[in-house]
Amino acid sequence: MLQLCIMPRLILTPEESVFCAKFSHMMHGLDTPHFSSLQLYDRVVKDIFPLVYCATDHEARCLGIFLRTVFEPLRRWRFDKESYDNEAAAKLGFSVAIGSPARCSHDQYCTVFFKWYDKMTKIILSCFRQYRDHGRACLLMLIKLIGVYPTCKRVGMELMENLEPLTSQEELKDVQAMAKRCHTLLGHHNSTLHDNA
């Protein structure tokens, strides 16, 4: 599904990006047999998020919109156990294995969620270090993600520190301008975050 239905479509237009994310959530909500939502979300982080390394500006924006739409409920489930129990753990897609009656507990989900966000952070920081090659795409994607990512102040501060060199470099004015915008947005977002989320 990811390879044939979602990946080719999510980078076409912003509307298609939203459609792909909502279609995935709909499959989850309908308790589609043999559809593992957990595995899909895991593959999104491991296979789709790294597309930022080779994305055009348009594709990076679409990627950011898709990821934001995907991660809005995932972030809510991380911080609201009741929502997680009703909207995630109660569904077939959160079985620990396809066909198993056992569901992923909230504690297990929080561990997986942390790993997803940690991987995303590593990719973003890697793009910042290689800003000449990946800086524009990463910043365009990150601007769309702010609000659902990051989830803790420590990561937000780390991102802002790593953005600092980009905000003062003069060679690529467009990257500099986007880095300044991203830095400002992260500053506002960080004021709403907790230290250990």
Secondary structure, 3 states (H helix, E strand, C coil): CHHHHHHHHHCCCHHHHHHHHHHHHHHHHCCCCCCCHHHHHHHHHHHHHHHHHHCCHHHHHHHHHHHHHHHHHHHHHHHCHHHHHHHHHCCHHHECCCCCCCECCHHHHHHHHHHHHHHHHHHHHHHHHCHHHHHHHHHHHHHHHECCECCEHHHHHHHHHHHHHHHHCCCCHHHHHHHHHHHHHHHHHHCCCECCC
